[in-house]
Amino acid sequence: MSVVLCTWGNTVEGGTKEALTLAQQLSSATGSDLSWLVIGSAGDGDSAIETAQEYGVKNLDRIADARLESFGPDALVEALAQYCGQHSHRTILFNQTINARLVAPRLAGRLGVPVLMNAFEITANDNCLNVVASAFGGDTHCSYELASKVNVVSLVTTSIIAKPVMGSPRPEIRDITVDLGSIEERFKVTAAPKAEGPRLEDADIIVSGGRGLGSADHYALIRELATELGGLAGASRAIVDDGWVDPSHQVGLTGKITRPGLYVAVGISGASQHMAGCSAAKTIVAINKDRDASIFRYARYGIVGDCLEILPELIRAAKA
């Protein structure tokens, strides 16, 4: 029951070590080999090799092709399908990034095998995978038994703690050749937001705003408090859809999945879709004038009041 984790990019993306931790635990429990497939330049150099060795990877497989430089989904699916045809892995894992949500189901469709998204726990029993995944925006945990010979599983890593394996040997590096000569991306991205600086997914402190701010102009208070606390500014989908802030700030099921030490939710109701992106925070602080808002169910600390009156006071305290 060999296991492979599939990732791509020009750097080792956040959540990879956590995904490798779960993959290594599964391969160890089943007595099988663990491979890590890296598409793109992230597989070059010492960083990927050191990470692979640190997390017990036996085979570090690398694919480099000019048609994969933009990481378009059509080329990625074709490369992954050819790789799976060359190597008979029983469990194909993905670190559930935004792009992986698109690629993993398409690969499963190409291979004609089951796919399960939002997983965070996997064990094996009698040639069957037992997988626990979140559903309904994280409100519910569901248990699945996957009895197919090959399964595709996409991992949400926010609740997984990275645990290196001591004394692992250096992985075998295998350069994989694929033929992408006939592949053309069916959809072209003509414009995309450019994310610069630290990533929201890696922030230890996040201050997020929602419609309770009242207007787009008041989002400046969110940015200021986040800066004074040494963190980053986030947002609910509602104000992203309204154009108050660009999508790179969105936290939630269809945005960024975060796991900060401190998450401050300002004027956010606490819908399950939003909580799916921040419920793994160690501490949640909620500010909302509606004392019955759902966000208070998740918060360790709550402030009932007008956020436009409270935020300036918090900013002054942070500056003191």
Secondary structure, DSSP 4 states (H G I P E B T S, - for coil): --EEEEEESSS--TTHHHHHHHHHHHHHHHT--EEEEEESGGGSHHHHHHHHHHTT-SEEEEE--GGGTT--HHHHHHHHHHHHHHS--SEEEEE--HHHHHHHHHHHHHHT--EEEEEEEEEEETTEEEEEEEEGGGTEEEEEEE-SSSEEEEE--TTPPP---TTPPPPEEEEPP---TT---SS-----PPP-SS-GGG-SEEEEE-GGG-SGGGHHHHHHHHHHTT-EEEE-HHHHHTTSS-GGGBBSTTSB----SEEEEES----HHHHTTTTT-SEEEEEES-TT-THHHH-SEEEES-HHHHHHHHHHHHH-
